[in-house]
Amino acid sequence: MTSTACLVDASPYVFRAFFSLPDSLRDKRGNPMGAVYGFASFLLKLIAEQKPAYLAVAFDRNLNSSFRNQYYPAYKAQRELPPPDLERQLLLCEEVASALGAATFADDLFEADDLIGTLCDRLLGAVAGGAAELDVLVVSTDKDLAQLVRDAPAGRAGSVALLEPGKGTLFRAAEVGEVFGVRPEQIPDLLGLAGDPVDNIPGVAGIGRKTAAALLARFGDLDDLYARLDDVLTSGLRGAKGLHQRLAGGREIAFLSRRLATISLDAPVTAGPADLLSHLLYGGADRQRVERLFEELGFGRIRERIPLWHETG
């Protein structure tokens, strides 16, 4: 029987709660707890709805920097530093996720996307090696994670889908193609050409996503595009001459942008397949930890929404 592994990108849901829930939600010391309460509520709802066999939650330890700044200092540099209260609540969200039974991951250099990508790659390796029969569900509002989406061979496990719970939107390979105009594995190439202002990824000046998708439909990826760049002149694409000039002048920035947009599969997740499956196995919330932590946080009836408690004996 095929089971589900949920890999959750925590930051979008923590941010959403921080900026949307009332300031009146406070712990017993009077500290604001809106982000923590909202995130806990989101995670409990997800667990109840998806009933995952495996569960991991990845956090961004640094919200506006990563190893990518080592070769492109402007990456995410336009973002303001998070308010100190948000940073404090993020750490508490890690505690809450762990107490609720999720395996948690965070790193000083690698982003949550990279941790999820690495976990996804390791889980698919476990499926290919016969250690597990599972499908992966990536949970995030970040469309960059669509590059991880893949269909499994017919009648077999090993698919990866991207879920946006708030919108009830599920992206499989077909939906990625409909929305972005490219295959999931072409997302980094798309962003290499068109850029991404959210992360301050520059892309090639004057090329938008529609044009980038049209190029990738003809050339497949950046490597093929630049290997046959003169073919753009006879491609029939609108404004082919000017497009050729922009691409020629933006070669270096295109490959840099693709590198920035590519999710790493080498984040520090050191467990082998068997150990990783054991670590991610979802057995329910830790009653003692939840009671202690939720008492400190001033959480009341939300305990009643915990769908499964870990039985220790």
C-alpha positions as CSV (number, residue, x, y, z in Angstrom):
1,M,0.0,0.0,0.0
2,T,1.4,3.4,-1.0
3,S,1.7,5.9,1.9
4,T,2.3,9.7,1.9
5,A,5.3,11.7,3.0
6,C,4.4,15.3,3.7
7,L,7.3,17.8,3.4
8,V,6.2,21.2,4.7
9,D,7.8,24.6,4.0
10,A,7.0,26.3,7.2
11,S,7.9,30.0,6.5
12,P,4.9,31.0,4.3
13,Y,2.5,29.8,7.0
14,V,4.4,31.4,9.9
15,F,4.5,34.7,8.0
16,R,0.8,34.5,7.1
17,A,-0.1,34.0,10.7
18,F,2.2,36.7,12.0
19,F,0.7,39.4,9.8
20,S,-3.0,38.2,9.9
21,L,-3.8,37.1,13.4
22,P,-4.6,39.6,16.2
23,D,-2.0,40.9,18.6
24,S,-4.2,39.8,21.5
25,L,-2.9,36.2,21.2
26,R,-0.2,36.2,23.8
27,D,1.6,33.7,26.1
28,K,1.5,33.8,29.9
29,R,4.4,36.4,29.9
30,G,2.5,38.7,27.6
31,N,4.6,38.0,24.5
32,P,2.7,37.9,21.1
33,M,2.0,34.4,20.0
34,G,-0.1,34.9,16.8
35,A,2.5,33.4,14.4
36,V,3.0,30.3,16.7
37,Y,-0.7,29.8,17.2
38,G,-1.5,30.2,13.5
39,F,1.2,27.8,12.5
40,A,0.2,25.2,15.0
41,S,-3.4,25.5,13.8
42,F,-2.3,25.1,10.1
43,L,-0.1,22.1,10.9
44,L,-2.8,20.3,12.9
45,K,-5.3,20.8,10.1
46,L,-2.8,19.5,7.5
47,I,-2.1,16.4,9.6
48,A,-5.8,15.7,10.1
49,E,-6.6,16.1,6.4
50,Q,-3.6,14.3,4.9
51,K,-2.9,11.7,7.5
52,P,0.7,11.4,6.5
53,A,2.7,8.3,7.2
54,Y,5.9,10.4,7.2
55,L,6.1,14.1,8.1
56,A,8.9,16.7,8.0
57,V,8.8,20.4,8.5
58,A,11.6,22.6,7.1
59,F,12.4,26.1,8.4
60,D,14.4,29.0,7.1
61,R,17.0,29.7,9.7
62,N,18.1,32.9,7.9
63,L,15.2,34.6,6.2
64,N,17.1,36.8,3.7
65,S,20.4,35.0,3.1
66,S,21.8,31.6,2.2
67,F,24.9,30.0,0.6
68,R,23.7,31.6,-2.6
69,N,24.9,35.0,-1.3
70,Q,28.4,33.6,-1.5
71,Y,28.3,33.9,-5.3
72,Y,25.6,36.5,-5.7
73,P,25.5,39.0,-2.8
74,A,22.3,40.6,-4.1
75,Y,20.3,37.4,-3.7
76,K,17.3,38.3,-1.5
77,A,19.2,41.5,-0.4
78,Q,16.1,43.6,-1.1
79,R,14.2,42.0,1.7
80,E,13.9,43.8,5.1
81,L,15.2,42.0,8.1
82,P,12.4,40.2,9.9
83,P,11.0,41.8,13.1
84,P,12.7,40.4,16.2
85,D,9.4,39.2,17.5
86,L,8.9,37.1,14.3
87,E,12.4,35.5,14.7
88,R,11.6,34.6,18.3
89,Q,8.2,33.0,17.2
90,L,9.9,31.1,14.4
91,L,12.1,29.3,16.9
92,L,9.0,28.5,18.9
93,C,7.3,27.2,15.8
94,E,10.1,24.7,15.4
95,E,9.4,23.5,19.0
96,V,5.7,23.2,18.3
97,A,6.3,21.2,15.1
98,S,8.6,18.8,16.9
99,A,6.2,18.4,19.9
100,L,3.4,17.6,17.5
101,G,5.5,14.7,16.1
102,A,7.1,16.2,13.0
103,A,10.7,15.8,12.1
104,T,12.1,19.3,11.9
105,F,15.0,20.6,9.7
106,A,16.8,24.0,9.6
107,D,20.2,25.1,8.6
108,D,22.2,28.3,8.7
109,L,23.3,28.2,5.0
110,F,20.7,26.1,3.2
111,E,17.1,27.3,2.8
112,A,14.0,25.4,3.6
113,D,13.5,24.7,-0.2
114,D,16.9,23.0,-0.3
115,L,16.2,20.9,2.8
116,I,12.9,19.8,1.2
117,G,14.6,19.1,-2.1
118,T,17.2,17.0,-0.4
119,L,14.6,15.1,1.6
120,C,12.5,14.5,-1.5
121,D,15.5,13.2,-3.4
122,R,16.4,10.8,-0.5
123,L,12.8,9.6,-0.2
124,L,12.6,8.9,-3.9
125,G,15.9,7.0,-3.6
126,A,14.3,4.9,-0.9
127,V,11.4,4.1,-3.2
128,A,13.7,3.2,-6.1
129,G,15.7,1.0,-3.8
130,G,12.6,-0.8,-2.6
131,A,12.8,0.4,1.0
132,A,9.5,2.2,0.8
133,E,6.3,2.6,-1.2
134,L,5.4,6.2,-0.9
135,D,4.4,9.4,-2.7
136,V,5.7,12.8,-1.7
137,L,3.5,15.8,-1.1
138,V,5.4,19.1,-0.8
139,V,3.3,21.7,1.0
140,S,4.1,25.3,0.3
141,T,2.9,28.5,-1.4
142,D,6.4,28.9,-3.1
143,K,6.0,28.0,-6.8
144,D,9.8,27.5,-7.1
145,L,9.2,24.1,-5.5
146,A,7.3,23.1,-8.6
147,Q,10.6,22.0,-10.0
148,L,10.5,19.0,-7.7
149,V,7.2,17.8,-9.1
150,R,7.3,14.5,-11.0
151,D,4.9,11.7,-12.0
152,A,5.6,8.2,-11.0
153,P,5.6,5.4,-13.6
154,A,2.2,4.0,-14.2
155,G,1.0,1.8,-11.3
156,R,4.0,2.6,-9.1
157,A,4.8,4.8,-6.2
158,G,7.3,7.7,-6.3
159,S,5.3,10.7,-7.4
160,V,5.9,14.2,-6.1
161,A,3.1,16.8,-6.0
162,L,3.0,20.4,-4.7
163,L,0.0,21.3,-2.5
164,E,-1.2,24.8,-1.5
165,P,-3.7,23.9,1.3
166,G,-5.2,27.4,1.6
167,K,-6.2,27.4,-2.1
168,G,-6.8,23.7,-2.3
169,T,-4.5,23.6,-5.3
170,L,-2.6,20.5,-6.2
171,F,0.2,20.7,-8.8
172,R,1.2,17.6,-10.6
173,A,3.3,17.7,-13.8
174,A,0.2,18.5,-16.0
175,E,-0.8,21.5,-13.8
176,V,2.8,22.8,-13.7
177,G,2.8,22.8,-17.5
178,E,-0.6,24.6,-17.6
179,V,0.4,27.3,-15.2
180,F,4.1,27.9,-16.2
181,G,4.1,26.6,-19.8
182,V,7.1,24.4,-19.0
183,R,7.8,21.0,-17.5
184,P,8.7,20.9,-13.8
185,E,12.4,20.2,-14.5
186,Q,12.5,23.3,-16.7
187,I,11.5,25.7,-13.9
188,P,15.1,26.7,-13.1
189,D,15.7,27.4,-16.8
190,L,12.6,29.5,-16.9
191,L,13.7,31.5,-13.9
192,G,17.2,31.7,-15.4
193,L,15.7,33.5,-18.4
194,A,12.9,35.5,-16.8
195,G,14.3,36.0,-13.3
196,D,12.4,36.2,-10.1
197,P,11.9,39.6,-8.4
198,V,10.7,38.0,-5.1
199,D,14.2,36.5,-4.6
200,N,16.1,39.2,-6.5
201,I,17.1,36.8,-9.2
202,P,17.9,39.0,-12.2
203,G,17.3,36.9,-15.3
204,V,18.0,38.2,-18.8
205,A,16.9,41.8,-19.2
206,G,13.8,42.2,-21.4
207,I,12.7,38.6,-21.3
208,G,9.5,37.7,-19.5
209,R,8.1,34.4,-18.5
210,K,5.9,34.0,-21.6
211,T,8.9,34.5,-23.9
212,A,11.1,32.3,-21.7
213,A,8.5,29.5,-21.9
214,A,8.4,29.8,-25.7
215,L,12.1,29.5,-25.9
216,L,12.2,26.5,-23.7
217,A,9.5,24.8,-25.7
218,R,11.9,25.0,-28.7
219,F,15.3,24.5,-27.1
220,G,14.6,22.4,-23.9
221,D,17.1,24.1,-21.6
222,L,19.6,26.9,-21.3
223,D,22.5,24.7,-22.4
224,D,20.7,23.8,-25.7
225,L,19.5,27.3,-26.2
226,Y,23.0,28.8,-26.0
227,A,24.6,26.0,-27.9
228,R,22.2,26.8,-30.8
229,L,21.7,30.5,-30.1
230,D,21.8,31.6,-33.8
231,D,18.8,29.3,-34.4
232,V,16.7,31.9,-32.5
233,L,17.1,34.2,-35.5
234,T,15.1,31.6,-37.6
235,S,12.8,30.4,-34.9
236,G,9.8,32.4,-36.0
237,L,9.5,33.9,-32.5
238,R,8.3,37.5,-32.4
239,G,11.2,40.0,-32.4
240,A,13.7,37.2,-33.0
241,K,16.6,39.6,-33.8
242,G,16.2,41.7,-30.7
243,L,15.6,38.5,-28.7
244,H,18.9,37.0,-30.0
245,Q,20.7,40.2,-29.0
246,R,19.3,40.2,-25.5
247,L,20.1,36.5,-25.0
248,A,23.7,37.0,-26.4
249,G,24.3,39.8,-24.0
250,G,22.7,38.0,-21.0
251,R,24.4,34.6,-21.3
252,E,26.4,34.9,-18.1
253,I,23.5,36.3,-16.0
254,A,21.1,33.6,-17.4
255,F,23.3,30.8,-16.1
256,L,23.9,32.6,-12.8
257,S,20.1,33.0,-12.4
258,R,19.5,29.4,-13.1
259,R,22.0,28.4,-10.5
260,L,20.3,30.7,-8.0
261,A,16.9,29.2,-8.8
262,T,17.9,25.6,-8.7
263,I,17.0,23.8,-5.5
264,S,20.0,22.0,-3.9
265,L,19.8,18.3,-3.3
266,D,22.8,18.4,-1.1
267,A,21.6,20.1,2.0
268,P,22.9,18.6,5.3
269,V,20.5,15.6,5.7
270,T,22.9,12.9,6.6
271,A,20.7,9.9,7.4
272,G,20.6,7.0,5.0
273,P,17.3,5.7,3.6
274,A,16.4,3.4,6.4
275,D,17.3,5.8,9.2
276,L,15.6,8.7,7.3
277,L,12.4,6.7,7.0
278,S,12.5,5.9,10.7
279,H,13.2,9.6,11.5
280,L,10.3,10.9,9.4
281,L,7.8,8.3,10.4
282,Y,4.8,10.1,12.0
283,G,3.7,8.6,15.2
284,G,1.7,11.4,16.7
285,A,2.2,14.2,19.2
286,D,4.3,13.9,22.4
287,R,1.8,14.4,25.2
288,Q,4.3,15.5,27.8
289,R,6.0,18.0,25.5
290,V,2.7,19.4,24.2
291,E,1.2,19.9,27.6
292,R,4.3,21.7,28.9
293,L,4.9,23.8,25.8
294,F,1.2,24.7,25.2
295,E,0.8,25.7,28.8
296,E,3.8,28.1,28.5
297,L,2.4,29.5,25.2
298,G,-1.0,30.0,26.7
299,F,-2.7,27.7,24.2
300,G,-6.0,26.2,25.4
301,R,-8.5,24.2,23.4
302,I,-6.2,23.8,20.4
303,R,-5.0,20.6,22.2
304,E,-8.4,19.1,21.3
305,R,-7.5,19.2,17.6
306,I,-4.5,16.9,17.9
307,P,-5.5,13.9,15.8
308,L,-3.0,11.4,17.1
309,W,-0.9,11.0,20.3
310,H,2.3,9.1,20.4
311,E,2.0,6.0,22.6
312,T,5.1,5.3,24.5
313,G,4.1,2.0,26.0
